[in-house]
C-alpha cells in the first residue's frame, strides 16, 4: 500500500531518530556555538517526543477501532503492539482485513441503543437476548462491546420508573462487589426482578378488575340466587305432583326427600342473603326477571303464576298449604307493563 499527497506524489514514512541526551560540544566551540547546539538539541527532543506521541495516539486509535482478531497475529508476546507503527497497522489491515460497511455498523448501533421500555409487552429477558444478538453482529464487524455502558443505560431506564421492585433490585446490585457485577450476572439479576414485577402487576390488575365486576354485577348475582331458588321450588313442586299421582299404600316414607328439599331451600336463602353466588361453569350469567304479579322470580311464565286467581286451582297442595287460602285478605303488589307498581287484593 502506498500513500500519496493531494498531488499524487508517493509519501515516504520518515521517522526522527531519538536525539542524544547531551549536545555534542567540542573543546574549541565558542560559548555561542555551545548555546546553539544545546538549543538545537532541545528542538530535536521536542520534535521526537511529538512524533512519538502522535505515533502512540494513532496506534491506539487504530487498535481500539478494529477487532482484535484482525491484528492479533502482529501482537508481540512481550511488547504487544508497542513496536508497530500506525503505517504498519494500516498496511496489514488493507491487505488482510475484511472490509465492513460503516452503514451496517451505524444500523447496529441504532438498534443496540434503543432504550428498554419496562411498560411494553417485551420482558427484560427477551430484551437482553435481542441485545446479545446485536452485540454479536458488532463483534463480527470489529466493534468490541462495552458492558459497563450498557449496564449504566439500562439501570438509568429502570430507575426512572420509580418502581419498588426495580429500586430494590438496583440497590441490591450496587451493593455487590465489582468482581460479581458481570454482564451475565446483571442479566440474570434484573430479568428476575422484571419477572417478579410483572407477576405483581398482573395480580394487582386482576384484583382491581374483580372488585369492579363484583360491584357492577351485584344485582345480577342476586337475581341468580332468585332463579336458583325458584328452580328449587319448581323441582319440589314436580316431586310433589309425581308423588300425589302415584302414591300407594306401599309407598316408602318421603320424609328424607322432603328434608333434603328443605335444606336446599335454606341454602338458597342463605346464598341470596349474603348476595354471593357463582357463575355457571360455562361462564354465562343467569338474569331472572321478577314476576309482574307476585314480584318473585320463578321459572314458570308470568301468566302461569299461582298467585293469579285463575291459576289457584292448578297450585300443588304444598303450595296452597304454605301460602294459605287468603283470597280477599292478602295484599299483593305487581308491576305493570309501564313499570309502575300496583297494590291489589286477591279476589
C-alpha positions as CSV (number, residue, x, y, z in Angstrom):
1,X,0.0,0.0,0.0
2,X,1.3,3.4,-1.0
3,X,0.1,6.7,0.5
4,X,0.2,9.8,-1.7
5,X,-0.3,13.5,-1.2
6,X,-3.0,15.6,-2.9
7,X,-0.8,15.8,-6.0
8,X,-0.3,12.1,-6.3
9,X,3.3,12.1,-5.1
10,X,4.1,9.0,-3.0
11,X,4.7,9.7,0.6
12,X,7.6,8.1,2.4
13,X,7.4,7.3,6.1
14,X,10.2,9.1,7.8
15,X,10.8,8.9,11.4
16,X,13.1,11.1,13.5
17,X,15.7,9.2,15.5
18,X,16.0,9.5,19.2
19,X,18.3,12.5,19.9
20,X,21.3,12.4,22.2
21,X,21.0,13.1,25.8
22,X,23.5,15.9,25.7
23,X,24.8,18.2,23.0
24,X,28.0,17.3,21.1
25,X,30.2,20.1,22.3
26,X,33.8,20.4,21.0
27,X,36.5,21.9,23.1
28,X,37.1,24.6,20.6
29,X,33.4,25.7,20.5
30,X,32.7,29.2,21.4
31,X,30.0,30.0,24.0
32,X,27.7,31.0,21.2
33,X,28.2,27.7,19.4
34,X,27.6,25.8,22.6
35,X,24.4,27.6,23.2
36,X,23.3,27.0,19.7
37,X,24.0,23.2,19.9
38,X,22.1,23.0,23.2
39,X,19.1,24.8,21.7
40,X,19.1,22.5,18.6
41,X,19.2,19.5,20.9
42,X,16.1,20.8,22.8
43,X,14.3,21.3,19.5
44,X,15.2,17.7,18.4
45,X,13.9,16.3,21.7
46,X,10.6,18.2,21.3
47,X,10.2,17.0,17.7
48,X,11.0,13.4,18.7
49,X,8.6,13.5,21.7
50,X,5.8,15.0,19.5
51,X,6.4,12.3,16.9
52,X,6.3,9.5,19.4
53,X,3.2,11.0,21.0
54,X,1.4,11.1,17.6
55,X,2.6,7.6,16.8
56,X,1.3,6.2,20.0
57,X,-2.1,8.0,19.7
58,X,-2.6,6.9,16.1
59,X,-1.6,3.3,17.0
60,X,-4.1,3.2,20.0
61,X,-6.8,4.8,17.9
62,X,-6.4,2.1,15.2
63,X,-6.2,-0.7,17.7
64,X,-9.3,0.5,19.6
65,X,-11.4,0.7,16.4
66,X,-10.7,-2.7,14.9
67,X,-11.4,-6.2,16.2
68,X,-8.5,-8.0,17.9
69,X,-8.9,-10.9,15.5
70,X,-7.8,-8.7,12.6
71,X,-4.5,-7.7,14.0
72,X,-3.7,-10.4,16.7
73,X,-1.0,-12.0,14.5
74,X,1.0,-8.8,14.7
75,X,1.0,-8.8,18.5
76,X,4.3,-9.5,20.3
77,X,4.2,-11.7,23.4
78,X,6.3,-9.1,25.4
79,X,5.7,-5.7,23.8
80,X,2.2,-6.2,22.4
81,X,1.7,-3.7,19.6
82,X,4.1,-1.1,21.0
83,X,6.7,-1.6,18.4
84,X,4.3,-1.3,15.5
85,X,3.9,1.9,13.6
86,X,0.5,3.2,12.5
87,X,1.6,2.7,8.9
88,X,2.3,-1.0,9.5
89,X,-1.1,-1.5,11.2
90,X,-2.9,0.2,8.3
91,X,-0.9,-1.7,5.7
92,X,-1.8,-5.0,7.4
93,X,-5.5,-4.1,7.6
94,X,-5.6,-3.0,4.0
95,X,-4.0,-6.3,2.8
96,X,-5.7,-8.8,5.0
97,X,-8.8,-7.5,6.9
98,X,-12.3,-7.9,5.7
99,X,-14.0,-4.6,4.6
100,X,-17.0,-3.6,6.7
101,X,-19.8,-1.3,5.6
102,X,-20.0,1.6,8.0
103,X,-23.7,1.9,7.4
104,X,-24.2,-1.6,8.8
105,X,-22.3,-0.6,11.9
106,X,-24.4,2.5,12.3
107,X,-27.6,0.5,11.9
108,X,-26.4,-2.0,14.6
109,X,-25.6,0.9,16.9
110,X,-29.0,2.4,16.4
111,X,-30.7,-0.9,17.2
112,X,-28.5,-1.5,20.2
113,X,-29.0,1.9,21.7
114,X,-32.9,1.7,21.7
115,X,-33.9,2.2,25.4
116,X,-35.8,-0.6,27.1
117,X,-39.5,0.2,27.9
118,X,-40.5,-1.6,31.1
119,X,-44.2,-1.0,30.3
120,X,-44.1,-2.8,27.0
121,X,-45.0,-6.4,26.4
122,X,-41.4,-7.3,25.9
123,X,-39.8,-8.7,29.0
124,X,-36.3,-7.6,30.1
125,X,-35.1,-11.2,29.5
126,X,-36.2,-11.0,25.9
127,X,-34.6,-7.6,25.5
128,X,-31.3,-9.0,26.7
129,X,-31.5,-11.8,24.2
130,X,-32.0,-9.4,21.3
131,X,-29.2,-7.1,22.7
132,X,-26.8,-10.0,22.8
133,X,-27.6,-10.8,19.2
134,X,-26.8,-7.2,18.1
135,X,-23.6,-7.2,20.1
136,X,-22.6,-10.4,18.3
137,X,-23.2,-8.6,15.0
138,X,-21.0,-5.7,16.1
139,X,-18.2,-8.1,17.2
140,X,-18.2,-9.7,13.8
141,X,-17.8,-6.2,12.3
142,X,-14.8,-5.5,14.6
143,X,-16.6,-3.5,17.4
144,X,-16.0,-4.6,20.9
145,X,-18.9,-4.5,23.3
146,X,-19.0,-2.1,26.3
147,X,-20.8,-3.9,29.2
148,X,-20.3,-1.1,31.6
149,X,-22.0,1.4,29.3
150,X,-24.9,-1.0,28.6
151,X,-25.5,-1.6,32.3
152,X,-25.5,2.0,33.2
153,X,-28.0,2.8,30.5
154,X,-30.4,0.0,31.5
155,X,-30.2,0.9,35.2
156,X,-30.9,4.5,34.4
157,X,-34.0,3.5,32.5
158,X,-35.3,1.3,35.3
159,X,-34.5,3.9,38.0
160,X,-36.7,6.4,36.2
161,X,-39.7,4.1,36.6
162,X,-39.7,4.8,40.4
163,X,-40.9,1.2,40.9
164,X,-40.4,-0.5,44.2
165,X,-39.3,-3.8,42.7
166,X,-36.8,-2.1,40.3
167,X,-35.5,0.2,43.1
168,X,-34.8,-2.8,45.3
169,X,-33.1,-4.7,42.5
170,X,-30.8,-1.7,41.8
171,X,-29.9,-1.3,45.4
172,X,-29.1,-5.0,45.7
173,X,-27.0,-4.9,42.5
174,X,-24.9,-1.8,43.5
175,X,-24.2,-3.5,46.9
176,X,-22.4,-6.4,45.1
177,X,-18.6,-6.5,44.7
178,X,-17.1,-5.3,41.4
179,X,-16.0,-8.8,40.6
180,X,-19.6,-10.1,41.0
181,X,-21.0,-7.4,38.7
182,X,-20.5,-9.3,35.5
183,X,-22.7,-8.9,32.4
184,X,-24.1,-12.4,32.8
185,X,-25.0,-11.8,36.4
186,X,-26.5,-8.4,35.5
187,X,-28.9,-10.0,33.0
188,X,-30.0,-12.8,35.4
189,X,-30.5,-10.4,38.3
190,X,-32.6,-7.8,36.6
191,X,-34.5,-10.4,34.4
192,X,-35.7,-12.0,37.6
193,X,-36.7,-8.6,39.1
194,X,-38.7,-7.8,36.0
195,X,-40.4,-11.2,36.1
196,X,-41.5,-10.6,39.8
197,X,-42.7,-7.0,38.9
198,X,-44.8,-8.3,36.0
199,X,-46.4,-11.0,38.2
200,X,-47.2,-8.5,40.9
201,X,-48.7,-6.1,38.4
202,X,-50.8,-8.8,36.8
203,X,-52.2,-9.9,40.2
204,X,-52.9,-6.3,41.2
205,X,-54.7,-5.6,37.9
206,X,-56.8,-8.8,38.2
207,X,-57.8,-8.0,41.8
208,X,-58.9,-4.5,40.8
209,X,-60.9,-5.9,37.9
210,X,-62.6,-8.5,40.1
211,X,-63.6,-5.8,42.6
212,X,-65.1,-3.7,39.8
213,X,-67.0,-6.6,38.3
214,X,-68.2,-7.8,41.7
215,X,-69.7,-4.4,42.4
216,X,-71.2,-3.9,39.0
217,X,-72.8,-7.4,39.0
218,X,-74.3,-7.3,42.5
219,X,-77.8,-7.1,41.1
220,X,-77.1,-9.9,38.7
221,X,-75.9,-12.2,41.4
222,X,-79.0,-11.5,43.5
223,X,-81.2,-12.3,40.5
224,X,-79.2,-15.5,40.0
225,X,-80.0,-16.7,43.6
226,X,-83.7,-15.9,42.9
227,X,-83.7,-18.0,39.8
228,X,-82.0,-20.9,41.6
229,X,-84.5,-20.6,44.5
230,X,-87.4,-20.6,42.1
231,X,-85.9,-23.6,40.3
232,X,-85.7,-25.5,43.6
233,X,-89.3,-24.7,44.4
234,X,-90.4,-25.9,40.9
235,X,-88.4,-29.1,41.4
236,X,-90.1,-29.7,44.7
237,X,-93.5,-29.0,43.1
238,X,-92.8,-31.6,40.4
239,X,-91.8,-34.1,43.0
240,X,-95.0,-33.5,45.0
241,X,-97.1,-33.8,41.8
242,X,-95.4,-37.1,40.9
243,X,-95.9,-38.5,44.4
244,X,-99.5,-37.4,44.5
245,X,-100.2,-39.1,41.2
246,X,-98.6,-42.4,42.0
247,X,-98.9,-42.8,45.8
248,X,-100.0,-46.2,47.1
249,X,-100.2,-47.8,50.5
250,X,-96.9,-49.5,49.9
251,X,-95.0,-46.2,49.2
252,X,-92.0,-45.6,51.3
253,X,-91.7,-42.6,53.5
254,X,-90.8,-39.5,51.6
255,X,-89.6,-37.6,54.7
256,X,-85.9,-37.8,53.8
257,X,-86.6,-36.4,50.4
258,X,-88.6,-33.5,51.9
259,X,-85.9,-32.8,54.4
260,X,-83.4,-32.7,51.5
261,X,-85.5,-30.2,49.6
262,X,-86.0,-28.1,52.7
263,X,-82.2,-28.0,53.2
264,X,-81.8,-26.9,49.6
265,X,-84.3,-24.1,50.1
266,X,-82.5,-22.9,53.2
267,X,-79.1,-23.0,51.4
268,X,-80.6,-20.9,48.6
269,X,-82.0,-18.4,51.1
270,X,-78.6,-18.0,52.8
271,X,-77.0,-17.6,49.4
272,X,-79.4,-14.9,48.5
273,X,-79.0,-13.2,51.9
274,X,-75.2,-12.9,51.5
275,X,-75.5,-11.8,47.9
276,X,-72.9,-14.3,46.9
277,X,-73.0,-16.9,44.2
278,X,-71.1,-18.5,41.4
279,X,-71.5,-18.3,37.7
280,X,-72.2,-21.4,35.7
281,X,-69.2,-23.5,34.7
282,X,-69.6,-22.1,31.2
283,X,-69.1,-18.6,32.5
284,X,-72.6,-17.5,31.4
285,X,-74.7,-15.5,33.8
286,X,-78.4,-16.0,34.6
287,X,-80.6,-12.9,35.0
288,X,-84.1,-13.5,36.3
289,X,-87.0,-11.0,35.9
290,X,-89.4,-10.7,38.8
291,X,-93.0,-11.8,38.1
292,X,-95.4,-8.9,37.4
293,X,-98.0,-10.4,39.6
294,X,-96.1,-11.7,42.7
295,X,-92.8,-9.8,42.4
296,X,-90.9,-13.1,42.8
297,X,-88.7,-14.8,40.3
298,X,-89.9,-18.2,39.2
299,X,-89.3,-20.5,36.2
300,X,-93.0,-20.5,35.1
301,X,-94.3,-17.7,32.9
302,X,-96.0,-14.8,34.5
303,X,-99.3,-15.9,33.1
304,X,-99.0,-19.2,35.0
305,X,-98.3,-17.6,38.3
306,X,-100.1,-19.4,41.1
307,X,-101.0,-16.1,42.7
308,X,-103.4,-15.3,39.9
309,X,-106.9,-16.3,40.8
310,X,-107.3,-18.3,37.6
311,X,-104.3,-20.4,38.5
312,X,-105.1,-21.1,42.1
313,X,-106.6,-24.4,41.4
314,X,-103.5,-25.5,39.5
315,X,-101.2,-24.9,42.5
316,X,-100.0,-28.1,44.3
317,X,-101.1,-28.9,47.8
318,X,-97.8,-28.0,49.3
319,X,-98.0,-24.5,47.8
320,X,-101.6,-24.0,49.0
321,X,-100.6,-25.1,52.4
322,X,-97.6,-22.8,52.5
323,X,-99.4,-19.8,51.1
324,X,-102.9,-20.4,52.6
325,X,-106.2,-19.5,51.2
326,X,-106.4,-15.8,51.8
327,X,-108.4,-14.6,49.0
328,X,-109.7,-11.1,49.6
329,X,-107.4,-10.6,52.5
330,X,-103.8,-10.8,51.3
331,X,-102.4,-7.6,49.8
332,X,-100.1,-8.0,46.8
333,X,-98.0,-5.8,44.6
334,X,-97.5,-6.3,40.9
335,X,-95.6,-4.4,38.2
336,X,-97.5,-3.1,35.2
337,X,-96.2,-3.1,31.7
338,X,-95.3,0.5,32.1
339,X,-93.1,-0.3,35.0
340,X,-95.4,1.1,37.8
341,X,-96.1,-0.8,41.0
342,X,-99.8,-1.6,41.7
343,X,-101.2,-2.9,45.0
344,X,-104.2,-5.2,45.0
345,X,-106.0,-7.9,46.9
346,X,-106.8,-11.4,45.5
347,X,-110.4,-12.0,44.7
